[in-house]
Amino acid sequence: MEVATALRERRSVRSFENRDVEEEKLRMVLEAGRLSPSAVNRQEWKFIVVRSADKRKKLVDAACGQSFVGQAPLVLVACATESMAIMTCGQPAYTVDVSIAFAYMILQACELGLGTCWIGAFKEDKVKEILVIPEDVRVVAMSPLGYPTHKSPSRPRKGLAEIVCFDEYA
């Protein structure tokens, strides 16, 4: 699958088959994160693969009751191992870097026929407690990972004319 196809076909999946993800496919998803760019090539991230059914069930509560989080055979948790660096533009490097890596992982998952759903609605302190994440590490995002039960329809997207301007903000 070409990147453009993955961009068009990727959907947020909230219903997963009761089927394991092959180790080779998981490794390819994780490798996509490893290969992604980061500010000054610092690569200050760690990705937790949650296989334990008990921990996935606990993550449902941490994710504000989103039951599909525990339904998938795996949950990916993206963490920043350093959160103090601020880029010249004023943005915290960790949110940008980890988000880029996670986006690469999600696109790779799509190419492999796997479903994901970027989860930003979670209680970081609870996730840290469940997964024994150190206090100074930040949890940026989570996603269930598994085979979708069905293909979701596309959602409307704004046209380029609504979101692009040239030479100045208009």
C-alpha positions as CSV (number, residue, x, y, z in Angstrom):
1,M,0.0,0.0,0.0
2,E,1.3,3.4,-0.8
3,V,1.4,6.2,1.8
4,A,-1.3,8.1,0.0
5,T,-3.6,5.1,0.1
6,A,-3.0,4.6,3.8
7,L,-3.8,8.3,4.4
8,R,-7.1,7.9,2.6
9,E,-8.1,4.6,4.1
10,R,-7.0,4.9,7.7
11,R,-10.0,5.2,10.1
12,S,-10.4,5.3,13.8
13,V,-11.3,1.7,14.8
14,R,-13.5,1.0,17.8
15,S,-14.4,-2.6,17.3
16,F,-11.8,-5.4,17.1
17,E,-11.8,-9.1,16.1
18,N,-10.8,-11.6,18.8
19,R,-7.6,-12.3,17.0
20,D,-4.0,-11.9,17.9
21,V,-1.7,-9.6,16.0
22,E,1.2,-11.5,14.5
23,E,4.6,-10.7,16.0
24,E,6.1,-9.7,12.6
25,K,3.3,-7.1,12.1
26,L,3.8,-5.7,15.6
27,R,7.5,-5.5,15.0
28,M,6.9,-3.5,11.7
29,V,4.5,-1.1,13.5
30,L,7.1,-0.5,16.3
31,E,9.9,-0.2,13.7
32,A,7.9,2.6,12.0
33,G,8.0,4.6,15.3
34,R,11.7,3.9,15.7
35,L,12.5,5.2,12.2
36,S,10.5,8.4,12.6
37,P,12.2,11.8,12.9
38,S,12.6,13.7,16.1
39,A,14.0,17.1,17.1
40,V,17.8,17.0,17.0
41,N,17.4,13.3,16.4
42,R,17.0,12.8,20.2
43,Q,14.5,9.9,20.0
44,E,13.4,10.5,23.5
45,W,10.5,8.1,23.5
46,K,9.4,4.7,24.7
47,F,6.5,2.6,23.4
48,I,4.8,0.2,25.7
49,V,3.0,-2.8,24.2
50,V,0.3,-3.8,26.6
51,R,-0.7,-7.5,26.0
52,S,-2.0,-8.3,29.5
53,A,-5.8,-8.6,29.4
54,D,-5.9,-7.4,33.0
55,K,-3.9,-4.3,32.3
56,R,-5.9,-3.6,29.1
57,K,-9.1,-3.8,31.2
58,K,-7.6,-1.3,33.7
59,L,-6.6,1.0,30.8
60,V,-10.3,1.2,29.9
61,D,-11.0,3.0,33.1
62,A,-8.0,5.2,32.7
63,A,-9.3,6.0,29.2
64,C,-12.5,7.5,30.5
65,G,-14.4,4.2,30.1
66,Q,-13.7,3.7,26.4
67,S,-14.4,0.0,26.3
68,F,-12.9,-0.7,22.9
69,V,-9.5,0.1,24.4
70,G,-9.7,-3.2,26.3
71,Q,-11.3,-5.1,23.4
72,A,-8.2,-5.0,21.1
73,P,-5.5,-7.7,21.7
74,L,-2.9,-5.0,22.2
75,V,-2.7,-1.4,23.4
76,L,0.2,0.8,22.4
77,V,1.2,3.5,24.8
78,A,3.5,6.3,23.6
79,C,5.7,8.0,26.2
80,A,8.2,10.8,26.2
81,T,11.3,10.1,28.2
82,E,12.2,13.8,28.4
83,S,9.7,16.6,28.5
84,M,11.7,19.7,29.3
85,A,13.1,20.6,25.8
86,I,11.3,23.5,24.1
87,M,11.9,23.9,20.3
88,T,12.9,27.4,19.0
89,C,9.3,27.9,17.8
90,G,8.1,27.6,21.4
91,Q,6.5,24.1,21.2
92,P,7.5,21.3,23.6
93,A,9.6,18.9,21.6
94,Y,8.2,15.8,23.3
95,T,4.6,16.3,22.1
96,V,5.7,16.9,18.6
97,D,8.3,14.1,18.4
98,V,6.1,11.4,20.0
99,S,3.1,12.4,17.9
100,I,5.1,12.1,14.7
101,A,6.4,8.6,15.8
102,F,2.9,7.5,16.7
103,A,1.4,8.8,13.4
104,Y,4.1,6.7,11.6
105,M,3.1,3.7,13.6
106,I,-0.6,4.2,12.9
107,L,0.0,4.5,9.2
108,Q,2.1,1.4,9.2
109,A,-0.6,-0.5,11.0
110,C,-3.1,0.6,8.4
111,E,-0.9,-0.8,5.6
112,L,-0.8,-4.1,7.4
113,G,-4.6,-4.3,7.7
114,L,-4.6,-3.4,11.4
115,G,-6.9,-0.9,13.1
116,T,-6.0,1.8,15.6
117,C,-7.6,4.7,17.3
118,W,-5.6,7.6,18.6
119,I,-6.6,8.0,22.3
120,G,-6.0,11.4,23.9
121,A,-8.8,11.1,26.4
122,F,-7.1,9.4,29.3
123,K,-6.0,10.1,32.8
124,E,-2.2,10.2,32.7
125,D,-1.7,9.5,36.4
126,K,-3.8,6.3,36.2
127,V,-2.0,5.1,33.0
128,K,1.3,5.6,34.8
129,E,0.1,3.7,37.8
130,I,-1.2,0.8,35.8
131,L,2.0,0.5,33.6
132,V,4.5,1.5,36.3
133,I,5.7,4.5,34.3
134,P,8.2,6.8,36.1
135,E,6.9,10.1,37.3
136,D,9.2,12.2,35.0
137,V,8.0,10.3,31.9
138,R,5.0,11.8,30.0
139,V,2.3,9.7,28.4
140,V,1.4,11.4,25.1
141,A,-1.0,9.0,23.4
142,M,-2.5,5.5,23.4
143,S,-4.1,3.3,20.8
144,P,-5.6,-0.1,20.7
145,L,-4.1,-2.3,18.0
146,G,-5.8,-5.2,16.3
147,Y,-7.9,-6.4,13.4
148,P,-11.0,-4.3,12.8
149,T,-14.4,-6.1,12.8
150,H,-15.5,-4.0,9.8
151,K,-14.4,-1.2,7.6
152,S,-15.7,2.1,8.8
153,P,-17.0,4.6,6.3
154,S,-15.0,7.7,5.5
155,R,-15.8,10.9,7.4
156,P,-16.2,14.2,5.7
157,R,-13.0,16.2,5.4
158,K,-12.7,19.9,4.7
159,G,-11.6,20.9,1.2
160,L,-8.1,22.3,0.7
161,A,-9.5,25.7,-0.1
162,E,-10.8,25.8,3.5
163,I,-7.5,24.9,5.2
164,V,-4.7,26.2,2.9
165,C,-3.5,29.7,2.2
166,F,-0.5,31.0,0.4
167,D,2.1,33.5,1.4
168,E,0.1,34.8,4.4
169,Y,-2.6,33.7,6.8
170,A,-6.0,34.5,5.2
